[in-house]
Amino acid sequence: MMDADLERSARRIHGLVESIHVVTYFAEEPSAALAALGLRDNYWDGYFAGRAAPLGRAPAEVVHAIFYNFADGEVARHIPRVWTITTPEAALATRQEGSVAALRRILGHLADSPGLVRAADLATKAGLAVPIVGRPLYAGLRRLSVPDDPVARLWHAATLIREHRGDGHTAALVAAGIGGTEAHVLHALFEGTPAEKYGRVHHLPTAQLGAVVAGMRVRGLIDDSGWLSPVGRQTKIEIEAATDRLATAPLAALDPGELEQLITDLDTICAVLDAAGSR
């Protein structure tokens, strides 16, 4: 398969595995399960406990560095406090159990279909096929056991592929000189949304977000209209292209027929998830 074809497949697979993984954040079952551990203060306690758990009891500074795109201080409001309430091991098990329950509810009869089992096996083959070096969150996930249950295995594999790509995306942002909050502003403006209305940064103090935007304007990424300049748009395009290139390694572990089969099976599964909003 040509590199360009593999990069297009990487972008396609990203959208599919995202639909599977994000039940963790959108569906009721994982949220309720994490709350049952005592993580009841707000949504973000469960988010940080579940997503950071593969890293063990890593300090806030390390989680902040790996997650990359949270504003200063946001991670530290939850890490390490959540580990006084529960453990990384319990958070991992609970997050997976809740996510699998949500997938089974949404998918109905598809949860026990041959296509799902096949997708779980192929996604696992891809998700386990690449080195861990330079991929800290992916490395944390790789140390975990692969579940036997096909739905759990599919969710785990989707999470591996998703976070492998996420680590690569962070590398692409760093190489382009785009900081964490800047990445959100860049994405919002690229999609035609004012930064102050974009969900991941709209809560920031006006002065704080304004300083980020002003810095991007000085660098020529944002023009006088408040939208991306040609340089800003090209920067975003190049970051996404680099992310796609860095995400091809898992897919290269599959032969062309296996990759085509994986996409076909995931299309069927994710059509149902997308219709439900992965909720």
C-alpha positions in Angstrom: 0.0 0.0 0.0 1.3 3.5 -0.9 2.2 5.8 1.9 -0.5 8.3 0.9 -3.1 5.5 1.0 -2.0 4.4 4.4 -2.2 8.0 5.7 -5.7 8.3 4.4 -6.6 5.0 6.1 -5.0 6.3 9.3 -7.4 9.3 9.2 -10.3 7.0 8.5 -9.5 4.6 11.3 -9.1 7.5 13.7 -12.7 8.5 13.2 -13.9 5.0 13.7 -11.9 4.1 16.8 -12.9 7.5 18.2 -16.5 6.5 18.0 -15.7 3.4 20.0 -13.5 5.0 22.6 -15.5 8.0 23.4 -18.4 6.1 25.0 -16.0 6.4 28.0 -16.7 10.1 28.1 -20.2 10.4 26.7 -22.1 7.4 27.9 -23.8 7.1 31.3 -22.4 3.7 32.3 -18.7 4.6 32.6 -19.5 7.9 34.3 -21.8 6.2 36.8 -19.2 3.4 37.4 -16.4 5.9 38.1 -18.7 7.9 40.4 -19.4 4.7 42.3 -15.7 4.6 43.2 -16.2 7.9 45.0 -15.2 10.2 42.1 -18.4 12.3 42.4 -17.2 15.8 42.7 -17.4 16.5 39.0 -17.0 15.0 35.5 -13.3 15.8 35.4 -12.4 13.7 38.4 -13.5 10.6 36.6 -11.9 11.7 33.3 -8.5 12.3 34.8 -8.6 9.2 37.0 -9.6 6.9 34.1 -7.4 8.3 31.4 -4.3 8.8 33.6 -4.6 5.5 35.3 -2.4 3.6 32.7 0.4 5.9 33.9 0.1 4.7 37.5 0.5 7.3 40.2 2.2 9.8 37.9 2.4 13.3 39.4 0.3 16.1 37.9 3.3 17.6 36.1 3.8 14.3 34.2 0.2 13.9 33.3 0.0 17.5 32.2 3.0 17.0 29.9 1.6 13.9 28.4 -2.0 15.1 28.0 -0.5 18.4 26.7 -3.6 20.4 25.8 -5.0 21.3 29.2 -4.4 24.8 30.5 -1.9 25.3 33.4 -3.3 24.1 36.7 -6.2 22.0 35.3 -4.6 18.7 35.7 -3.4 19.6 39.2 -6.9 20.2 40.4 -7.5 16.4 40.1 -4.1 14.6 40.1 -3.0 13.4 42.6 -6.2 14.1 44.7 -8.2 11.3 42.9 -5.7 8.8 44.1 -6.7 9.6 47.7 -10.2 8.4 46.7 -9.4 5.3 44.5 -6.5 3.5 42.9 -5.3 3.5 39.3 -6.0 -0.2 39.2 -9.6 0.3 40.3 -10.1 3.2 37.9 -8.8 1.1 35.0 -11.1 -1.8 35.7 -14.1 0.4 36.3 -13.6 2.5 33.2 -13.3 -0.6 31.0 -16.3 -2.3 32.6 -18.5 0.8 32.2 -17.4 1.4 28.6 -18.1 -2.2 27.7 -21.5 -2.0 29.3 -22.3 1.1 27.2 -21.1 -0.5 24.0 -23.2 -3.6 24.6 -26.3 -1.5 25.2 -25.8 0.8 22.2 -24.8 -2.0 19.8 -27.4 -4.5 20.8 -27.2 -7.7 18.7 -24.0 -6.4 16.9 -22.1 -6.8 20.2 -22.2 -10.6 19.6 -21.7 -10.6 15.9 -18.9 -12.3 14.0 -18.0 -8.9 12.5 -17.3 -7.4 15.9 -15.2 -10.4 16.9 -13.2 -10.0 13.7 -12.8 -6.3 14.2 -11.6 -6.8 17.8 -9.0 -9.3 16.6 -7.7 -7.2 13.7 -7.7 -3.9 15.8 -5.8 -5.8 18.5 -3.2 -7.0 16.0 -2.7 -3.5 14.8 -2.8 -1.9 18.3 -0.1 -4.2 19.6 2.2 -4.1 16.6 4.3 -1.0 17.1 7.1 0.1 19.5 6.3 2.0 22.6 9.2 4.4 22.5 8.2 8.0 22.3 4.6 7.1 23.0 4.1 7.6 26.8 0.3 7.1 27.1 0.3 4.3 24.6 3.1 2.7 26.5 1.1 2.8 29.7 -1.8 1.1 27.9 0.5 -1.5 26.4 1.4 -2.8 29.8 -2.2 -3.8 30.5 -3.6 -7.3 29.7 -5.7 -7.7 26.6 -9.3 -8.6 27.6 -10.8 -11.9 26.5 -14.3 -10.6 26.0 -14.6 -9.4 22.3 -16.4 -6.1 23.1 -13.8 -5.3 25.8 -11.0 -6.3 23.4 -12.4 -4.0 20.8 -12.7 -1.1 23.2 -9.1 -1.8 24.5 -7.7 -2.0 20.9 -9.5 1.2 19.9 -8.1 2.9 22.9 -4.6 1.7 22.1 -4.8 3.0 18.5 -6.4 6.3 19.6 -3.8 7.1 22.2 -1.0 6.0 19.9 -2.2 8.6 17.5 -2.6 11.1 20.3 1.0 10.7 21.3 2.0 11.3 17.7 -0.3 14.4 17.5 1.4 15.8 20.5 4.8 15.3 18.8 3.6 17.0 15.7 2.3 20.0 17.8 5.6 20.3 19.6 7.6 20.1 16.4 5.4 22.9 14.9 5.9 25.0 18.1 2.2 25.0 18.9 1.4 24.9 22.6 -1.5 23.1 24.3 -4.0 25.9 24.5 -2.8 27.2 21.1 -3.7 23.8 19.6 -7.4 24.3 20.7 -7.4 27.9 19.3 -5.9 26.7 16.0 -8.4 23.9 15.7 -11.4 26.1 16.6 -10.5 28.8 14.1 -9.7 26.3 11.4 -13.2 24.8 11.9 -14.8 28.3 11.8 -15.5 28.6 15.5 -14.4 31.7 17.5 -11.9 30.6 20.2 -14.0 32.0 23.0 -16.9 29.8 22.0 -14.9 26.5 21.6 -15.7 24.0 24.3 -12.2 23.1 25.4 -11.1 26.7 26.1 -14.2 28.8 26.4 -14.1 28.5 30.2 -10.7 30.1 30.4 -10.5 33.7 31.9 -10.8 36.2 29.1 -7.4 37.7 29.7 -5.7 34.3 29.7 -7.3 33.2 26.4 -6.8 36.7 25.0 -3.0 36.4 25.7 -2.8 33.2 23.8 -4.6 34.6 20.8 -2.4 37.7 20.9 0.7 35.6 20.9 -0.5 33.7 17.9 -1.3 37.0 16.1 2.3 38.2 16.8 3.6 34.9 15.3 1.5 35.5 12.1 -0.9 32.5 12.8 -3.9 34.8 13.2 -4.6 37.8 11.1 -6.2 41.2 11.9 -9.6 39.7 11.3 -9.2 37.4 14.3 -9.2 34.3 12.0 -6.4 32.1 10.8 -3.9 33.7 8.4 -2.7 31.6 5.4 0.3 30.7 7.6 -2.0 29.6 10.4 -4.1 27.4 8.1 -1.0 25.9 6.5 0.4 25.1 9.9 -2.8 23.3 10.9 -2.8 21.3 7.7 0.8 20.3 8.1 0.2 19.2 11.8 -2.7 17.0 10.7 -0.6 15.5 7.8 2.2 14.8 10.2 -0.2 13.2 12.7 -1.5 11.0 9.9 2.0 9.9 9.0 2.9 9.1 12.5 -0.3 7.1 12.9 0.3 4.7 10.1 2.5 2.2 11.9 -0.3 0.1 13.5 -2.1 -0.2 10.2 1.1 -1.2 8.4 1.0 -4.4 10.5 -2.1 -5.5 8.6 -2.1 -6.7 5.1 -4.3 -4.8 2.6 -7.1 -7.3 2.9 -7.1 -7.2 6.7 -7.1 -3.4 6.7 -10.0 -3.3 4.3 -11.9 -5.9 6.4 -11.2 -3.9 9.6 -12.6 -0.7 8.0 -15.6 -2.5 6.7 -16.4 -4.1 10.0 -15.8 -0.9 11.9 -18.0 1.0 9.5 -20.9 -1.2 10.4 -20.3 -1.0 14.2 -19.6 2.8 14.2 -22.7 3.6 12.1 -24.7 2.5 15.1 -22.5 4.3 17.6 -22.6 7.5 15.6 -26.3 7.4 15.3 -26.5 7.2 19.1 -23.8 9.8 19.6 -21.7 7.1 21.3 -24.0 7.7 24.3 
